[in-house]
Amino acid sequence: MTPTPVGMRCPACSRERTHVKTVRSLPSAPSATMMLIALNVVVFVAEFVTGGQLVSGSSGTVVTNGVLYGPAIVHQDQYWRLITSGFLHDGLLHILFNMLFLWIVGPQLESAIGTFNFVVVYFVSLLAGSFGALLFQPDVPTLGASGALFGLLGALMVVAYDRRIPIWRSGLGPILVINLVFSVAVRNISIGGHLGGFVGGLISGWLVVHLSQRRDLSVAAMAGCLLVAAASVAGALAVAGGTGLTPNGISLTG
């Protein structure tokens, strides 16, 4: 046995570096998850007030000015669409399914990596999802939070792998497969948005899980996430040109 500040420990245990958990560092309530849900609901109400439909058929001022549409981004410099489109939804069922997914997955990831890191992963995934959607369909207006939600799923899979939790036994693998099959099988679903968000979540999740936990590498983790976000924006602008300014229907990212 080896004497240590916390008592006698075996030689192998005494060489381990165990993270100290203080009251301040313990997982808190999923505040960011709740705020994101609230923000999506507020935006949906604004959609309805400005002419949107509760059932389906996105329309109205908020949707028209916020939906992801490549030609408008490039030719009219409306870059905010890369983010605002992730908070718009095509009807009540669309937002209900997405917010239920966020309510289930969000608290698990937020408690695992912390609120700040969670928000970073969410918005990196959102931008990566916008890039993916424009890469596949730059001329089709796209909206929905699923690009960001796929990113949260990807980051949560990174957390599970890091903690040696079997992906398939945990249910994360089947959830991913079901959603990917749904994305391919159902019309008007942006497979590019889903794949882009998932890849963005995997990368930013890996950076957060493996670097931000160490104080000397936390800045590198945030710099890496910023680089992924910047690359997503640059890629989106590169492929967003499209062929015109007349929309050809609505495509959903979830």
N, C-alpha and C positions, 0 to 999 in steps of 0.2 A: 504494500500500500504506500501511497505517496501523500505527504501532508500538503494541503492546499488551503487557501483562505476560507473555503467553505467546508473544510473537514477532510477526513481521510478518503482518498479515492484510489482506484486501481490505476496502474501506470497508463493503460490505454485511455481511460476516462480523463486522467489529468492532462493529457495532451490535446483534448478536444477543446474547441472554442465555441462555447454555448452562448447564443444571443441572450442577453439579459432583458427580461420583460418587466418594464415599470408600468405604473398605472397610466402614464401618459402614452406609452407605446402599445398598450393593449388595443385590440380592434374596437373601433367605435361604431356607432350606428351608421348604416349606409346612407349618409346624407347626400352624397353626390348622385346616387341612384335615384333617390326620391326627387331631387331637384331636376334631374333630366326627365323623369316621368312628368313632373309638373310642367316643365317647359314645353314638352311635346303636346300635352293636353291644351295648354294655353294657345299654342300656335294652331292647333286643330280648331279650337273655338273661333280664332280669328279667321281661319279659312271659311268656316260656315257663315260667319257674320258678313264676310265680304263676297258672298255668292257661291261658296262651295256647297257640295251635296253631302248629306249624312250617309247615304247608302254607297254610292260610287260615282265616278264621273267627275274627276277633279276639275275645278274651274274657280273663277273668282280672282280678285286682285292679288291676294296673298300668294296663291298658287302660281299665277301667271308670272309674277315678278320674282318668285323664289325657286321654281323648279329647276332641276339640272338640265340645261340645254346647251350643247356645245357651241353652235353658231352665235347665240346671244352672248356667251362668255367671251368669245374671241372677237367678234365683229362689233359688239356694243360695250365691251369692257365691263361686263357684269360678273366680276369674279366672285362676288358673295354667294353666287348660286352653288359653288362647290361645297359650302357649309349649310346654307339655308335649306337646300333640298333634303338634307338628312333629318329635318324636323317637320317635314310636310307628309301628309298621308292621304290616301285615296279612299276616303270613307271610314265609317265607324269600325267595321270589322278589321280593316287594315291596321288602324292604330291600336285596337284592343289586343290583337295577336302580338304585335310588336312590343307593347308595353307589358304584356304578361311575360313575354320572354325576358325583357329587361328586368322585371321585378324578380324573376327566378334566378337569372344568371348574375345580375349586377351585384347584389349583396355578397355573394360568394367571392367574387373577384375583388370587390372593394375591400372586404375584410382581410383578404390574403395579401394584397399589395399596397394598401393604403389609399386614402381618398385622392391625394394629389396624383399619384401614379395612375390611378383608375381613370381620372379625367384625361390625363395625357394619352393613355391607350385609346380611350373612346374617340377623341378627336383625330388622332393619327389614323385610326381605322376608318373614320368617316371620310377623311380626305383620300385615303387609299381606295375606299369603295367608290368615291366619285371618279377617280382615275380609271378604275376598272370598268365602270359603267360607260364612260365616254370612249374607252378603248374599243368596246364592243359595239356600242350604238351611239355615236356622237350626235346623230340627227333626231334621236327619240327623247322627248322630255321624260325625265326619270325623277322619282321621289321616293322617300321612305327611309326609315332608320335602320334597315336591316344590314346595310354595309357596316355600320358601326357595331351592330349587335353580333354579326359574324366575327368581327374583330375581338369582341369580348369573349366569345366562345373560344377563339384561337388562343388568346392569352390565358384563359382558364385551363386549357389543355396543357399549356406550358407549365403552369403552376402544378397541375396534377402530375405531370411527368417528373418535375423537379422533386416532388414529394413522394415519388415512387408509387403513385396511385394508378392502377391499371386503367388506361383510357377507356377500354371497352367495358370493363366491369363497373366503372363509375357512371356509365351512361352517356358520357360526352361523345364518344365515337359514334354510337348509333344516332344521337341527335344530329351530328354533323352529316352523316350519310343520308338520313331522312330528309334533311333540309336541302342538300345538294340534289337529290333525286327530285324533290318537289320543284326546285329551281329550274331543272331541265324539262320536266314533264308538263308544267303549267305555262300557258301562254302569258305574255306580258310581264314576265318576271326577269329582272336583270341579273343574269348569271354572272356577268362581269362585275357588277356591284358587289355581289356576294363574295366572289373569289378575291376581289381586290381588298375588301374589308378584312377577310379572313387572313390573307397574307400580311396585311398591315398589322393586325392584332398579334400574329405569331412573332413577327420581328420585334415590335415594340414590347410585347410581353416578355420575350427572351431578354431584351435589354434591361427591362425593369427587374425581372426576377434574378438575373445573374450579375447585374452590375450595381443597381441602386441600393441593394442591401449592404454594400460596403461603402463606408463614408468616403473613402478616397476615390471611388469610381462612380459615385452618384451623379457627378457632373457629366461624366462620359456617357452615362445612360441617357440623361436628358438631351445631350448633344446628339446622340444617335437617333433618338426619337424625333428630334427636330429635323435631322437630315432626312429621315423617312418621310416626314410630312412635306418637306420642301421638294423632295423628289416626286412625291405624288402630285403636288401642285404643278410642277414643271411638266410632268408627263401628261397631266390632264390638259394643260394649255397646248401642248404639242399635238394632241390628237383631237382637240375639240372643234377644229375648223368646220367639219361637216361640208355640206353642199348648198345650204341655203338657210333662210330664216323662217320657213313655214313648218311648224311642228307636225309630226306624223303619229299622233296618239300618245298615250301615256304608258311608260314602263315602270314597274314597281321594283324597288330594291328589297321588298319583303312583303 
